[in-house]
Structure formats: C-alpha cells, structure tokens
Amino acid sequence: MTSMTRRGALGAALALAARPAAAHDYAAGDMAILHPWTRAAGANGNGAGFLGLRNGGAQPDRLISAATPIARAVELHSMERDGDVMRMRPVRDIQVAPGQTVELRPGGFHIMLIGLTAPMQQGARVPLTLRFERAGEVQVELAVEAAGARGTGHH
C-alpha cells in the first residue's frame, strides 16, 4: 500500500468513525424520519420525542398522530414565544410540504409523551408509531439521550 493509499484509507475510516453511532433513519412512503430521539425521563413523568421529517414526494403530507406503549397519551405540540414566555400548545397535525424538512426539536414542534408508564433510560430505545395522512403508519425507535440533551449534531 502506498502512503497515499494508506492515507486515503485512514481518512475514509475516520470519516466513518465520526458518524454518530446512534444515528438512525426510517422511511414511510415519500416521508423520511430522521434520527428520532428523546431525553431520559422517569416513570410517571412526561417526555418528548424529537426527529426530522423530510417529504421527498410531490404531494404535501402531515403527521397526524403518534403512539407509544410507554405513555398514557401522546400529543403533537408546538412551542411559541408569547412575549417573554414560551408556551406549549397541542396542534392537530404537523404539515410537511413537498421537498421540505421539518425539525421537531426542543423549543419547537415535538411529540409529547404524557404519563410515562416506564422510565426512559439513557442508551435505551423507545418504540413510537407515527401516523401520516398520506404515507400511513411507520414504527420508529426514539434513541434515549441524556436528560439535558439539546439534539445537536444528530443528522
């Protein structure tokens, strides 16, 4: 192996190693679900699911509901600034236009997991079913990150 080839192979290996091991994506029809994740939380509390939604199709789609066996209820929420206060409110759906990516993230749209029936421990995976108007249902897993995670560097 020449030094140039060795350097190229080493660079390729480092590039692969730099990818986060927890990165995981899913697809439903034209909808890509990018790195679903959540923060660690105890039983009987609430949690939130975060992910990216990319519509690769020619038609608009919308996330209309979500469900998980580890919460008593699951709602779609948005966070909006009202003066100096951030207010969380339920929304009926989350629209994703053709060619658009919508980020569900802390401080924005998110999936609220209400009344956790089991703890979500860092390093675990939490099953979540997403239901889209056009793309239908898709089962994903939320990667459980540290309680204070902000979701940076996940894509």
C-alpha positions as CSV (number, residue, x, y, z in Angstrom):
1,M,0.0,0.0,0.0
2,T,1.4,3.4,-0.9
3,S,1.5,6.2,1.6
4,M,-1.2,8.0,-0.5
5,T,-3.5,4.9,-0.5
6,R,-2.9,4.3,3.2
7,R,-3.7,8.0,4.0
8,G,-6.9,7.7,1.9
9,A,-8.0,4.5,3.6
10,L,-7.3,6.1,7.0
11,G,-9.3,9.2,6.0
12,A,-12.2,7.0,5.0
13,A,-12.1,5.0,8.2
14,L,-12.0,8.2,10.3
15,A,-14.9,9.7,8.3
16,L,-17.0,6.6,9.1
17,A,-16.0,6.6,12.7
18,A,-17.0,10.3,13.0
19,R,-20.6,9.4,12.2
20,P,-22.7,9.2,15.4
21,A,-23.4,5.6,16.2
22,A,-26.9,6.5,17.4
23,A,-28.0,8.0,14.0
24,H,-30.9,6.1,12.6
25,D,-33.4,7.0,10.0
26,Y,-36.7,5.5,8.8
27,A,-39.0,5.9,5.8
28,A,-42.7,5.7,5.1
29,G,-43.8,6.3,1.6
30,D,-42.2,9.6,0.5
31,M,-41.6,10.6,4.1
32,A,-38.1,10.2,5.7
33,I,-38.0,10.2,9.5
34,L,-34.5,11.4,10.6
35,H,-32.9,10.4,13.9
36,P,-35.8,10.1,16.3
37,W,-34.6,10.8,19.9
38,T,-35.8,11.7,23.3
39,R,-34.3,12.6,26.7
40,A,-34.0,10.3,29.7
41,A,-37.0,10.7,32.0
42,G,-38.5,8.8,35.0
43,A,-41.8,6.9,35.1
44,N,-45.0,8.8,35.9
45,G,-43.5,12.0,34.4
46,N,-43.7,13.3,30.8
47,G,-41.2,13.0,27.9
48,A,-40.9,14.5,24.5
49,G,-39.9,13.0,21.1
50,F,-37.8,14.8,18.6
51,L,-37.0,14.0,14.9
52,G,-36.7,15.4,11.4
53,L,-39.5,14.9,8.8
54,R,-38.4,15.2,5.2
55,N,-41.0,15.0,2.4
56,G,-39.3,13.6,-0.7
57,G,-42.6,13.4,-2.7
58,A,-44.6,15.7,-4.9
59,Q,-47.6,15.9,-2.5
60,P,-47.9,17.6,0.9
61,D,-48.2,15.3,3.8
62,R,-48.8,15.8,7.5
63,L,-48.1,13.9,10.7
64,I,-51.5,13.4,12.3
65,S,-50.8,11.4,15.4
66,A,-48.3,9.3,17.3
67,A,-48.5,6.5,19.9
68,T,-46.2,4.6,22.2
69,P,-46.9,1.8,24.7
70,I,-44.9,3.5,27.4
71,A,-47.1,6.6,27.8
72,R,-50.8,7.0,28.7
73,A,-51.3,9.7,26.0
74,V,-49.3,11.1,23.1
75,E,-49.9,14.6,21.6
76,L,-48.3,16.7,18.9
77,H,-47.2,20.0,20.4
78,S,-45.6,23.3,19.4
79,M,-43.7,25.8,21.4
80,E,-44.3,29.5,20.7
81,R,-42.9,32.7,22.2
82,D,-45.6,34.9,23.7
83,G,-43.7,38.0,24.8
84,D,-41.0,36.7,27.2
85,V,-42.7,33.4,27.8
86,M,-42.5,30.1,25.8
87,R,-46.0,28.5,25.7
88,M,-46.6,24.9,24.7
89,R,-49.8,24.0,23.0
90,P,-51.3,21.0,21.3
91,V,-51.6,21.0,17.5
92,R,-53.8,18.9,15.3
93,D,-51.1,18.0,12.8
94,I,-47.6,18.9,11.6
95,Q,-47.5,19.9,7.9
96,V,-44.6,18.9,5.7
97,A,-44.6,20.4,2.2
98,P,-43.1,18.6,-0.8
99,G,-39.3,18.9,-0.7
100,Q,-39.4,20.4,2.9
101,T,-37.8,19.1,6.1
102,V,-39.5,20.0,9.4
103,E,-37.4,19.6,12.5
104,L,-39.2,18.5,15.7
105,R,-36.8,19.8,18.3
106,P,-36.6,21.3,21.8
107,G,-38.2,24.7,21.7
108,G,-40.3,23.9,18.6
109,F,-42.6,21.2,17.4
110,H,-42.3,18.0,19.4
111,I,-44.2,14.8,20.3
112,M,-45.3,15.0,23.9
113,L,-45.3,11.6,25.8
114,I,-47.7,12.2,28.7
115,G,-47.8,10.0,31.8
116,L,-44.8,7.7,31.2
117,T,-45.6,4.1,32.4
118,A,-41.9,3.2,32.4
119,P,-38.6,5.1,32.8
120,M,-36.8,6.1,29.6
121,Q,-33.1,5.4,30.5
122,Q,-30.2,6.8,28.6
123,G,-28.9,4.3,25.9
124,A,-32.3,2.6,25.6
125,R,-34.7,2.7,22.6
126,V,-38.4,3.7,22.9
127,P,-40.9,2.4,20.4
128,L,-43.1,5.0,18.7
129,T,-45.7,4.7,15.9
130,L,-46.1,7.7,13.7
131,R,-49.2,8.2,11.6
132,F,-49.1,10.3,8.4
133,E,-52.1,11.4,6.3
134,R,-50.5,10.1,3.0
135,A,-47.5,8.0,4.0
136,G,-49.5,5.9,6.6
137,E,-48.0,4.4,9.7
138,V,-44.4,3.8,10.5
139,Q,-42.8,2.2,13.6
140,V,-39.6,4.0,14.7
141,E,-37.5,3.9,17.9
142,L,-36.6,7.0,19.9
143,A,-32.9,6.8,21.0
144,V,-32.8,7.9,24.7
145,E,-30.1,10.5,25.3
146,A,-29.0,12.3,28.4
147,A,-31.7,14.2,30.3
148,G,-30.3,17.6,29.3
149,A,-29.6,16.7,25.6
150,R,-30.3,19.5,23.1
151,G,-30.2,17.4,20.0
152,T,-27.2,19.0,18.3
153,G,-25.3,17.0,15.7
154,H,-27.8,14.3,15.0
155,H,-28.0,14.3,11.3
